[in-house]
Amino acid sequence: MRLPTAIQRYVDFTNSQDWAALAATFTAKAVVHDEGSVHAGRTEVGMWARASMQKYDMEMQPVSLR
């Protein structure tokens, strides 16, 4: 399956645990609302992504695209 470049990069960086590259996929004004917390800005969102991915020991595998 061919994913949009930005989505493919997010998946690849998540699975390779390249946290700096993953953080760079977000804009400077990115905001994530997760588990009752708000994470704002590229740095904070990057730290959230790293903590979340490690907390749940996950791997991403896209199965469909709409």
PDB file of N, H, CA, C and O in Angstrom:
ATOM      1  N   MET A   1       0.845  -1.162   0.000  1.00  0.00           N
ATOM      2  CA  MET A   1       0.000   0.000   0.000  1.00  0.00           C
ATOM      3  C   MET A   1       0.899   1.237   0.000  1.00  0.00           C
ATOM      4  O   MET A   1       1.882   1.306   0.738  1.00  0.00           O
ATOM      5  N   ARG A   2       0.552   2.193  -0.824  1.00  0.00           N
ATOM      6  H   ARG A   2      -0.246   2.137  -1.424  1.00  0.00           H
ATOM      7  CA  ARG A   2       1.322   3.435  -0.906  1.00  0.00           C
ATOM      8  C   ARG A   2       0.655   4.496  -0.035  1.00  0.00           C
ATOM      9  O   ARG A   2      -0.488   4.884  -0.274  1.00  0.00           O
ATOM     10  N   LEU A   3       1.382   4.954   0.969  1.00  0.00           N
ATOM     11  H   LEU A   3       2.311   4.638   1.163  1.00  0.00           H
ATOM     12  CA  LEU A   3       0.878   5.970   1.887  1.00  0.00           C
ATOM     13  C   LEU A   3       1.405   7.343   1.481  1.00  0.00           C
ATOM     14  O   LEU A   3       2.453   7.437   0.842  1.00  0.00           O
ATOM     15  N   PRO A   4       0.692   8.407   1.842  1.00  0.00           N
ATOM     16  CA  PRO A   4       1.250   9.741   1.642  1.00  0.00           C
ATOM     17  C   PRO A   4       2.607   9.832   2.355  1.00  0.00           C
ATOM     18  O   PRO A   4       2.800   9.228   3.410  1.00  0.00           O
ATOM     19  N   THR A   5       3.522  10.574   1.784  1.00  0.00           N
ATOM     20  H   THR A   5       3.365  11.065   0.927  1.00  0.00           H
ATOM     21  CA  THR A   5       4.888  10.648   2.297  1.00  0.00           C
ATOM     22  C   THR A   5       4.948  10.971   3.787  1.00  0.00           C
ATOM     23  O   THR A   5       5.685  10.322   4.529  1.00  0.00           O
ATOM     24  N   ALA A   6       4.189  11.955   4.228  1.00  0.00           N
ATOM     25  H   ALA A   6       3.590  12.482   3.625  1.00  0.00           H
ATOM     26  CA  ALA A   6       4.234  12.350   5.643  1.00  0.00           C
ATOM     27  C   ALA A   6       3.801  11.208   6.556  1.00  0.00           C
ATOM     28  O   ALA A   6       4.388  11.006   7.619  1.00  0.00           O
ATOM     29  N   ILE A   7       2.784  10.465   6.148  1.00  0.00           N
ATOM     30  H   ILE A   7       2.308  10.630   5.284  1.00  0.00           H
ATOM     31  CA  ILE A   7       2.292   9.342   6.955  1.00  0.00           C
ATOM     32  C   ILE A   7       3.317   8.213   6.959  1.00  0.00           C
ATOM     33  O   ILE A   7       3.572   7.609   8.001  1.00  0.00           O
ATOM     34  N   GLN A   8       3.905   7.927   5.800  1.00  0.00           N
ATOM     35  H   GLN A   8       3.698   8.418   4.954  1.00  0.00           H
ATOM     36  CA  GLN A   8       4.912   6.865   5.723  1.00  0.00           C
ATOM     37  C   GLN A   8       6.115   7.193   6.597  1.00  0.00           C
ATOM     38  O   GLN A   8       6.656   6.312   7.265  1.00  0.00           O
ATOM     39  N   ARG A   9       6.535   8.454   6.597  1.00  0.00           N
ATOM     40  H   ARG A   9       6.096   9.170   6.054  1.00  0.00           H
ATOM     41  CA  ARG A   9       7.666   8.865   7.436  1.00  0.00           C
ATOM     42  C   ARG A   9       7.323   8.675   8.910  1.00  0.00           C
ATOM     43  O   ARG A   9       8.147   8.185   9.681  1.00  0.00           O
ATOM     44  N   TYR A  10       6.113   9.060   9.304  1.00  0.00           N
ATOM     45  H   TYR A  10       5.443   9.458   8.678  1.00  0.00           H
ATOM     46  CA  TYR A  10       5.682   8.901  10.700  1.00  0.00           C
ATOM     47  C   TYR A  10       5.741   7.426  11.108  1.00  0.00           C
ATOM     48  O   TYR A  10       6.253   7.090  12.176  1.00  0.00           O
ATOM     49  N   VAL A  11       5.220   6.561  10.257  1.00  0.00           N
ATOM     50  H   VAL A  11       4.805   6.834   9.389  1.00  0.00           H
ATOM     51  CA  VAL A  11       5.230   5.121  10.536  1.00  0.00           C
ATOM     52  C   VAL A  11       6.670   4.604  10.625  1.00  0.00           C
ATOM     53  O   VAL A  11       7.023   3.892  11.565  1.00  0.00           O
ATOM     54  N   ASP A  12       7.487   4.965   9.652  1.00  0.00           N
ATOM     55  H   ASP A  12       7.201   5.544   8.889  1.00  0.00           H
ATOM     56  CA  ASP A  12       8.875   4.487   9.626  1.00  0.00           C
ATOM     57  C   ASP A  12       9.663   4.951  10.846  1.00  0.00           C
ATOM     58  O   ASP A  12      10.382   4.164  11.462  1.00  0.00           O
ATOM     59  N   PHE A  13       9.528   6.228  11.194  1.00  0.00           N
ATOM     60  H   PHE A  13       8.944   6.867  10.693  1.00  0.00           H
ATOM     61  CA  PHE A  13      10.274   6.767  12.331  1.00  0.00           C
ATOM     62  C   PHE A  13       9.772   6.193  13.646  1.00  0.00           C
ATOM     63  O   PHE A  13      10.553   5.999  14.578  1.00  0.00           O
ATOM     64  N   THR A  14       8.480   5.920  13.729  1.00  0.00           N
ATOM     65  H   THR A  14       7.846   6.078  12.972  1.00  0.00           H
ATOM     66  CA  THR A  14       7.933   5.294  14.933  1.00  0.00           C
ATOM     67  C   THR A  14       8.509   3.891  15.098  1.00  0.00           C
ATOM     68  O   THR A  14       8.985   3.528  16.174  1.00  0.00           O
ATOM     69  N   ASN A  15       8.463   3.117  14.034  1.00  0.00           N
ATOM     70  H   ASN A  15       8.076   3.412  13.160  1.00  0.00           H
ATOM     71  CA  ASN A  15       8.917   1.729  14.115  1.00  0.00           C
ATOM     72  C   ASN A  15      10.427   1.604  14.318  1.00  0.00           C
ATOM     73  O   ASN A  15      10.894   0.635  14.916  1.00  0.00           O
ATOM     74  N   SER A  16      11.188   2.577  13.824  1.00  0.00           N
ATOM     75  H   SER A  16      10.808   3.364  13.338  1.00  0.00           H
ATOM     76  CA  SER A  16      12.645   2.527  14.016  1.00  0.00           C
ATOM     77  C   SER A  16      13.071   3.242  15.301  1.00  0.00           C
ATOM     78  O   SER A  16      14.252   3.269  15.647  1.00  0.00           O
ATOM     79  N   GLN A  17      12.098   3.816  15.996  1.00  0.00           N
ATOM     80  H   GLN A  17      11.139   3.794  15.714  1.00  0.00           H
ATOM     81  CA  GLN A  17      12.337   4.556  17.236  1.00  0.00           C
ATOM     82  C   GLN A  17      13.338   5.693  17.033  1.00  0.00           C
ATOM     83  O   GLN A  17      14.189   5.948  17.885  1.00  0.00           O
ATOM     84  N   ASP A  18      13.221   6.367  15.896  1.00  0.00           N
ATOM     85  H   ASP A  18      12.529   6.159  15.203  1.00  0.00           H
ATOM     86  CA  ASP A  18      14.036   7.547  15.601  1.00  0.00           C
ATOM     87  C   ASP A  18      13.244   8.759  16.083  1.00  0.00           C
ATOM     88  O   ASP A  18      12.552   9.415  15.304  1.00  0.00           O
ATOM     89  N   TRP A  19      13.357   9.042  17.368  1.00  0.00           N
ATOM     90  H   TRP A  19      13.919   8.509  18.000  1.00  0.00           H
ATOM     91  CA  TRP A  19      12.484  10.029  18.006  1.00  0.00           C
ATOM     92  C   TRP A  19      12.719  11.441  17.510  1.00  0.00           C
ATOM     93  O   TRP A  19      11.764  12.210  17.404  1.00  0.00           O
ATOM     94  N   ALA A  20      13.948  11.811  17.202  1.00  0.00           N
ATOM     95  H   ALA A  20      14.724  11.186  17.288  1.00  0.00           H
ATOM     96  CA  ALA A  20      14.217  13.156  16.680  1.00  0.00           C
ATOM     97  C   ALA A  20      13.565  13.336  15.315  1.00  0.00           C
ATOM     98  O   ALA A  20      12.958  14.372  15.043  1.00  0.00           O
ATOM     99  N   ALA A  21      13.688  12.333  14.463  1.00  0.00           N
ATOM    100  H   ALA A  21      14.181  11.491  14.684  1.00  0.00           H
ATOM    101  CA  ALA A  21      13.065  12.408  13.140  1.00  0.00           C
ATOM    102  C   ALA A  21      11.545  12.392  13.257  1.00  0.00           C
ATOM    103  O   ALA A  21      10.857  13.084  12.507  1.00  0.00           O
ATOM    104  N   LEU A  22      11.024  11.611  14.186  1.00  0.00           N
ATOM    105  H   LEU A  22      11.583  11.049  14.795  1.00  0.00           H
ATOM    106  CA  LEU A  22       9.576  11.571  14.395  1.00  0.00           C
ATOM    107  C   LEU A  22       9.070  12.939  14.830  1.00  0.00           C
ATOM    108  O   LEU A  22       8.059  13.414  14.313  1.00  0.00           O
ATOM    109  N   ALA A  23       9.753  13.578  15.770  1.00  0.00           N
ATOM    110  H   ALA A  23      10.574  13.192  16.190  1.00  0.00           H
ATOM    111  CA  ALA A  23       9.345  14.907  16.231  1.00  0.00           C
ATOM    112  C   ALA A  23       9.354  15.902  15.077  1.00  0.00           C
ATOM    113  O   ALA A  23       8.506  16.792  15.017  1.00  0.00           O
ATOM    114  N   ALA A  24      10.301  15.757  14.169  1.00  0.00           N
ATOM    115  H   ALA A  24      10.990  15.034  14.218  1.00  0.00           H
ATOM    116  CA  ALA A  24      10.411  16.672  13.032  1.00  0.00           C
ATOM    117  C   ALA A  24       9.262  16.529  12.041  1.00  0.00           C
ATOM    118  O   ALA A  24       9.084  17.399  11.189  1.00  0.00           O
ATOM    119  N   THR A  25       8.478  15.456  12.129  1.00  0.00           N
ATOM    120  H   THR A  25       8.623  14.749  12.821  1.00  0.00           H
ATOM    121  CA  THR A  25       7.330  15.304  11.229  1.00  0.00           C
ATOM    122  C   THR A  25       6.166  16.192  11.650  1.00  0.00           C
ATOM    123  O   THR A  25       5.218  16.370  10.885  1.00  0.00           O
ATOM    124  N   PHE A  26       6.225  16.751  12.854  1.00  0.00           N
ATOM    125  H   PHE A  26       6.995  16.607  13.476  1.00  0.00           H
ATOM    126  CA  PHE A  26       5.167  17.631  13.346  1.00  0.00           C
ATOM    127  C   PHE A  26       5.517  19.088  13.065  1.00  0.00           C
ATOM    128  O   PHE A  26       6.692  19.437  12.949  1.00  0.00           O
ATOM    129  N   THR A  27       4.501  19.937  12.954  1.00  0.00           N
ATOM    130  H   THR A  27       3.546  19.654  13.048  1.00  0.00           H
ATOM    131  CA  THR A  27       4.736  21.369  12.798  1.00  0.00           C
ATOM    132  C   THR A  27       5.097  21.981  14.143  1.00  0.00           C
ATOM    133  O   THR A  27       4.888  21.373  15.193  1.00  0.00           O
ATOM    134  N   ALA A  28       5.635  23.179  14.099  1.00  0.00           N
ATOM    135  H   ALA A  28       5.805  23.673  13.246  1.00  0.00           H
ATOM    136  CA  ALA A  28       6.001  23.891  15.328  1.00  0.00           C
ATOM    137  C   ALA A  28       4.777  24.185  16.186  1.00  0.00           C
ATOM    138  O   ALA A  28       4.899  24.374  17.396  1.00  0.00           O
ATOM    139  N   LYS A  29       3.592  24.223  15.568  1.00  0.00           N
ATOM    140  H   LYS A  29       3.492  24.069  14.585  1.00  0.00           H
ATOM    141  CA  LYS A  29       2.354  24.527  16.297  1.00  0.00           C
ATOM    142  C   LYS A  29       1.516  23.281  16.582  1.00  0.00           C
ATOM    143  O   LYS A  29       0.337  23.395  16.916  1.00  0.00           O
ATOM    144  N   ALA A  30       2.102  22.114  16.456  1.00  0.00           N
ATOM    145  H   ALA A  30       3.060  22.021  16.184  1.00  0.00           H
ATOM    146  CA  ALA A  30       1.364  20.862  16.687  1.00  0.00           C
ATOM    147  C   ALA A  30       0.819  20.804  18.107  1.00  0.00           C
ATOM    148  O   ALA A  30       1.456  21.271  19.051  1.00  0.00           O
ATOM    149  N   VAL A  31      -0.376  20.220  18.244  1.00  0.00           N
ATOM    150  H   VAL A  31      -0.893  19.840  17.477  1.00  0.00           H
ATOM    151  CA  VAL A  31      -0.991  20.021  19.555  1.00  0.00           C
ATOM    152  C   VAL A  31      -1.588  18.620  19.584  1.00  0.00           C
ATOM    153  O   VAL A  31      -2.298  18.225  18.660  1.00  0.00           O
ATOM    154  N   VAL A  32      -1.300  17.871  20.643  1.00  0.00           N
ATOM    155  H   VAL A  32      -0.722  18.193  21.394  1.00  0.00           H
ATOM    156  CA  VAL A  32      -1.860  16.536  20.836  1.00  0.00           C
ATOM    157  C   VAL A  32      -2.611  16.520  22.162  1.00  0.00           C
ATOM    158  O   VAL A  32      -2.091  16.957  23.188  1.00  0.00           O
ATOM    159  N   HIS A  33      -3.837  16.011  22.127  1.00  0.00           N
ATOM    160  H   HIS A  33      -4.259  15.655  21.294  1.00  0.00           H
ATOM    161  CA  HIS A  33      -4.636  15.792  23.336  1.00  0.00           C
ATOM    162  C   HIS A  33      -4.671  14.286  23.543  1.00  0.00           C
ATOM    163  O   HIS A  33      -5.201  13.562  22.700  1.00  0.00           O
ATOM    164  N   ASP A  34      -4.119  13.803  24.647  1.00  0.00           N
ATOM    165  H   ASP A  34      -3.689  14.392  25.332  1.00  0.00           H
ATOM    166  CA  ASP A  34      -4.058  12.365  24.875  1.00  0.00           C
ATOM    167  C   ASP A  34      -4.085  12.070  26.371  1.00  0.00           C
ATOM    168  O   ASP A  34      -3.361  12.691  27.149  1.00  0.00           O
ATOM    169  N   GLU A  35      -4.909  11.138  26.756  1.00  0.00           N
ATOM    170  H   GLU A  35      -5.498  10.634  26.123  1.00  0.00           H
ATOM    171  CA  GLU A  35      -5.004  10.670  28.139  1.00  0.00           C
ATOM    172  C   GLU A  35      -5.129  11.826  29.135  1.00  0.00           C
ATOM    173  O   GLU A  35      -4.498  11.819  30.192  1.00  0.00           O
ATOM    174  N   GLY A  36      -5.953  12.821  28.782  1.00  0.00           N
ATOM    175  H   GLY A  36      -6.466  12.827  27.923  1.00  0.00           H
ATOM    176  CA  GLY A  36      -6.218  13.937  29.678  1.00  0.00           C
ATOM    177  C   GLY A  36      -5.149  15.013  29.716  1.00  0.00           C
ATOM    178  O   GLY A  36      -5.246  15.944  30.514  1.00  0.00           O
ATOM    179  N   SER A  37      -4.142  14.908  28.880  1.00  0.00           N
ATOM    180  H   SER A  37      -4.063  14.151  28.232  1.00  0.00           H
ATOM    181  CA  SER A  37      -3.067  15.905  28.842  1.00  0.00           C
ATOM    182  C   SER A  37      -3.009  16.561  27.473  1.00  0.00           C
ATOM    183  O   SER A  37      -3.455  15.995  26.476  1.00  0.00           O
ATOM    184  N   VAL A  38      -2.453  17.759  27.443  1.00  0.00           N
ATOM    185  H   VAL A  38      -2.090  18.219  28.254  1.00  0.00           H
ATOM    186  CA  VAL A  38      -2.251  18.486  26.193  1.00  0.00           C
ATOM    187  C   VAL A  38      -0.748  18.671  26.004  1.00  0.00           C
ATOM    188  O   VAL A  38      -0.043  19.083  26.925  1.00  0.00           O
ATOM    189  N   HIS A  39      -0.273  18.364  24.816  1.00  0.00           N
ATOM    190  H   HIS A  39      -0.846  18.029  24.068  1.00  0.00           H
ATOM    191  CA  HIS A  39       1.145  18.490  24.477  1.00  0.00           C
ATOM    192  C   HIS A  39       1.225  19.441  23.288  1.00  0.00           C
ATOM    193  O   HIS A  39       0.652  19.166  22.233  1.00  0.00           O
ATOM    194  N   ALA A  40       1.932  20.558  23.450  1.00  0.00           N
ATOM    195  H   ALA A  40       2.398  20.781  24.307  1.00  0.00           H
ATOM    196  CA  ALA A  40       1.961  21.595  22.419  1.00  0.00           C
ATOM    197  C   ALA A  40       3.384  21.875  21.953  1.00  0.00           C
ATOM    198  O   ALA A  40       4.321  21.933  22.750  1.00  0.00           O
ATOM    199  N   GLY A  41       3.519  22.047  20.647  1.00  0.00           N
ATOM    200  H   GLY A  41       2.758  22.001  20.000  1.00  0.00           H
ATOM    201  CA  GLY A  41       4.815  22.347  20.049  1.00  0.00           C
ATOM    202  C   GLY A  41       5.559  21.084  19.656  1.00  0.00           C
ATOM    203  O   GLY A  41       5.336  20.011  20.218  1.00  0.00           O
ATOM    204  N   ARG A  42       6.436  21.228  18.691  1.00  0.00           N
ATOM    205  H   ARG A  42       6.617  22.099  18.235  1.00  0.00           H
ATOM    206  CA  ARG A  42       7.163  20.079  18.136  1.00  0.00           C
ATOM    207  C   ARG A  42       7.931  19.305  19.206  1.00  0.00           C
ATOM    208  O   ARG A  42       7.891  18.074  19.222  1.00  0.00           O
ATOM    209  N   THR A  43       8.624  20.002  20.090  1.00  0.00           N
ATOM    210  H   THR A  43       8.657  21.001  20.076  1.00  0.00           H
ATOM    211  CA  THR A  43       9.433  19.325  21.107  1.00  0.00           C
ATOM    212  C   THR A  43       8.565  18.532  22.065  1.00  0.00           C
ATOM    213  O   THR A  43       8.839  17.364  22.340  1.00  0.00           O
ATOM    214  N   GLU A  44       7.513  19.169  22.576  1.00  0.00           N
ATOM    215  H   GLU A  44       7.291  20.118  22.353  1.00  0.00           H
ATOM    216  CA  GLU A  44       6.639  18.490  23.539  1.00  0.00           C
ATOM    217  C   GLU A  44       5.897  17.323  22.894  1.00  0.00           C
ATOM    218  O   GLU A  44       5.745  16.266  23.506  1.00  0.00           O
ATOM    219  N   VAL A  45       5.437  17.516  21.662  1.00  0.00           N
ATOM    220  H   VAL A  45       5.561  18.375  21.165  1.00  0.00           H
ATOM    221  CA  VAL A  45       4.738  16.437  20.962  1.00  0.00           C
ATOM    222  C   VAL A  45       5.707  15.289  20.697  1.00  0.00           C
ATOM    223  O   VAL A  45       5.324  14.124  20.803  1.00  0.00           O
ATOM    224  N   GLY A  46       6.946  15.600  20.358  1.00  0.00           N
ATOM    225  H   GLY A  46       7.257  16.547  20.272  1.00  0.00           H
ATOM    226  CA  GLY A  46       7.952  14.559  20.167  1.00  0.00           C
ATOM    227  C   GLY A  46       8.209  13.765  21.435  1.00  0.00           C
ATOM    228  O   GLY A  46       8.350  12.543  21.394  1.00  0.00           O
ATOM    229  N   MET A  47       8.271  14.464  22.567  1.00  0.00           N
ATOM    230  H   MET A  47       8.156  15.457  22.600  1.00  0.00           H
ATOM    231  CA  MET A  47       8.470  13.769  23.847  1.00  0.00           C
ATOM    232  C   MET A  47       7.256  12.903  24.176  1.00  0.00           C
ATOM    233  O   MET A  47       7.405  11.792  24.686  1.00  0.00           O
ATOM    234  N   TRP A  48       6.053  13.407  23.885  1.00  0.00           N
ATOM    235  H   TRP A  48       5.932  14.309  23.471  1.00  0.00           H
ATOM    236  CA  TRP A  48       4.831  12.619  24.092  1.00  0.00           C
ATOM    237  C   TRP A  48       4.869  11.357  23.232  1.00  0.00           C
ATOM    238  O   TRP A  48       4.582  10.262  23.715  1.00  0.00           O
ATOM    239  N   ALA A  49       5.224  11.516  21.954  1.00  0.00           N
ATOM    240  H   ALA A  49       5.458  12.406  21.562  1.00  0.00           H
ATOM    241  CA  ALA A  49       5.250  10.367  21.044  1.00  0.00           C
ATOM    242  C   ALA A  49       6.216   9.304  21.552  1.00  0.00           C
ATOM    243  O   ALA A  49       5.886   8.118  21.584  1.00  0.00           O
ATOM    244  N   ARG A  50       7.388   9.730  21.942  1.00  0.00           N
ATOM    245  H   ARG A  50       7.656  10.693  21.916  1.00  0.00           H
ATOM    246  CA  ARG A  50       8.387   8.773  22.450  1.00  0.00           C
ATOM    247  C   ARG A  50       7.861   8.040  23.686  1.00  0.00           C
ATOM    248  O   ARG A  50       7.927   6.812  23.756  1.00  0.00           O
ATOM    249  N   ALA A  51       7.344   8.784  24.649  1.00  0.00           N
ATOM    250  H   ALA A  51       7.291   9.781  24.592  1.00  0.00           H
ATOM    251  CA  ALA A  51       6.838   8.175  25.886  1.00  0.00           C
ATOM    252  C   ALA A  51       5.677   7.228  25.599  1.00  0.00           C
ATOM    253  O   ALA A  51       5.600   6.142  26.174  1.00  0.00           O
ATOM    254  N   SER A  52       4.776   7.640  24.710  1.00  0.00           N
ATOM    255  H   SER A  52       4.839   8.522  24.244  1.00  0.00           H
ATOM    256  CA  SER A  52       3.612   6.800  24.387  1.00  0.00           C
ATOM    257  C   SER A  52       4.022   5.510  23.693  1.00  0.00           C
ATOM    258  O   SER A  52       3.551   4.429  24.046  1.00  0.00           O
ATOM    259  N   MET A  53       4.903   5.628  22.705  1.00  0.00           N
ATOM    260  H   MET A  53       5.286   6.506  22.418  1.00  0.00           H
ATOM    261  CA  MET A  53       5.317   4.449  21.944  1.00  0.00           C
ATOM    262  C   MET A  53       6.076   3.472  22.840  1.00  0.00           C
ATOM    263  O   MET A  53       5.924   2.258  22.704  1.00  0.00           O
ATOM    264  N   GLN A  54       6.887   3.994  23.752  1.00  0.00           N
ATOM    265  H   GLN A  54       7.010   4.980  23.864  1.00  0.00           H
ATOM    266  CA  GLN A  54       7.635   3.116  24.649  1.00  0.00           C
ATOM    267  C   GLN A  54       6.736   2.533  25.737  1.00  0.00           C
ATOM    268  O   GLN A  54       6.919   1.387  26.147  1.00  0.00           O
ATOM    269  N   LYS A  55       5.777   3.309  26.199  1.00  0.00           N
ATOM    270  H   LYS A  55       5.628   4.240  25.867  1.00  0.00           H
ATOM    271  CA  LYS A  55       4.856   2.837  27.237  1.00  0.00           C
ATOM    272  C   LYS A  55       4.075   1.621  26.758  1.00  0.00           C
ATOM    273  O   LYS A  55       3.881   0.662  27.505  1.00  0.00           O
ATOM    274  N   TYR A  56       3.633   1.669  25.518  1.00  0.00           N
ATOM    275  H   TYR A  56       3.791   2.448  24.911  1.00  0.00           H
ATOM    276  CA  TYR A  56       2.798   0.592  24.993  1.00  0.00           C
ATOM    277  C   TYR A  56       3.572  -0.404  24.140  1.00  0.00           C
ATOM    278  O   TYR A  56       2.979  -1.345  23.612  1.00  0.00           O
ATOM    279  N   ASP A  57       4.891  -0.219  23.991  1.00  0.00           N
ATOM    280  H   ASP A  57       5.373   0.546  24.420  1.00  0.00           H
ATOM    281  CA  ASP A  57       5.735  -1.143  23.230  1.00  0.00           C
ATOM    282  C   ASP A  57       5.051  -1.546  21.932  1.00  0.00           C
ATOM    283  O   ASP A  57       4.793  -2.724  21.687  1.00  0.00           O
ATOM    284  N   MET A  58       4.763  -0.544  21.107  1.00  0.00           N
ATOM    285  H   MET A  58       4.973   0.413  21.306  1.00  0.00           H
ATOM    286  CA  MET A  58       3.972  -0.794  19.909  1.00  0.00           C
ATOM    287  C   MET A  58       4.787  -0.698  18.635  1.00  0.00           C
ATOM    288  O   MET A  58       5.899  -0.171  18.613  1.00  0.00           O
ATOM    289  N   GLU A  59       4.200  -1.224  17.585  1.00  0.00           N
ATOM    290  H   GLU A  59       3.296  -1.652  17.603  1.00  0.00           H
ATOM    291  CA  GLU A  59       4.727  -1.090  16.238  1.00  0.00           C
ATOM    292  C   GLU A  59       3.551  -0.751  15.346  1.00  0.00           C
ATOM    293  O   GLU A  59       2.467  -1.315  15.496  1.00  0.00           O
ATOM    294  N   MET A  60       3.762   0.165  14.422  1.00  0.00           N
ATOM    295  H   MET A  60       4.643   0.623  14.300  1.00  0.00           H
ATOM    296  CA  MET A  60       2.686   0.567  13.520  1.00  0.00           C
ATOM    297  C   MET A  60       2.734  -0.267  12.250  1.00  0.00           C
ATOM    298  O   MET A  60       3.805  -0.527  11.701  1.00  0.00           O
ATOM    299  N   GLN A  61       1.558  -0.680  11.791  1.00  0.00           N
ATOM    300  H   GLN A  61       0.688  -0.469  12.237  1.00  0.00           H
ATOM    301  CA  GLN A  61       1.442  -1.388  10.527  1.00  0.00           C
ATOM    302  C   GLN A  61       0.131  -0.968   9.883  1.00  0.00           C
ATOM    303  O   GLN A  61      -0.924  -1.501  10.229  1.00  0.00           O
ATOM    304  N   PRO A  62       0.178  -0.010   8.941  1.00  0.00           N
ATOM    305  CA  PRO A  62      -1.044   0.423   8.270  1.00  0.00           C
ATOM    306  C   PRO A  62      -1.691  -0.741   7.526  1.00  0.00           C
ATOM    307  O   PRO A  62      -1.009  -1.536   6.879  1.00  0.00           O
ATOM    308  N   VAL A  63      -3.003  -0.828   7.624  1.00  0.00           N
ATOM    309  H   VAL A  63      -3.557  -0.183   8.149  1.00  0.00           H
ATOM    310  CA  VAL A  63      -3.722  -1.919   6.963  1.00  0.00           C
ATOM    311  C   VAL A  63      -4.697  -1.427   5.906  1.00  0.00           C
ATOM    312  O   VAL A  63      -5.143  -2.209   5.067  1.00  0.00           O
ATOM    313  N   SER A  64      -5.037  -0.137   5.934  1.00  0.00           N
ATOM    314  H   SER A  64      -4.675   0.498   6.616  1.00  0.00           H
ATOM    315  CA  SER A  64      -5.908   0.404   4.889  1.00  0.00           C
ATOM    316  C   SER A  64      -5.713   1.907   4.797  1.00  0.00           C
ATOM    317  O   SER A  64      -5.180   2.537   5.710  1.00  0.00           O
ATOM    318  N   LEU A  65      -6.150   2.466   3.689  1.00  0.00           N
ATOM    319  H   LEU A  65      -6.583   1.954   2.946  1.00  0.00           H
ATOM    320  CA  LEU A  65      -6.028   3.891   3.433  1.00  0.00           C
ATOM    321  C   LEU A  65      -7.301   4.353   2.757  1.00  0.00           C
ATOM    322  O   LEU A  65      -7.764   3.746   1.791  1.00  0.00           O
ATOM    323  N   ARG A  66      -7.860   5.431   3.273  1.00  0.00           N
ATOM    324  H   ARG A  66      -7.483   5.924   4.057  1.00  0.00           H
ATOM    325  CA  ARG A  66      -9.088   5.967   2.653  1.00  0.00           C
ATOM    326  C   ARG A  66      -8.859   7.359   2.156  1.00  0.00           C
ATOM    327  O   ARG A  66      -9.771   7.977   1.605  1.00  0.00           O
TER     328      ARG A  66
END
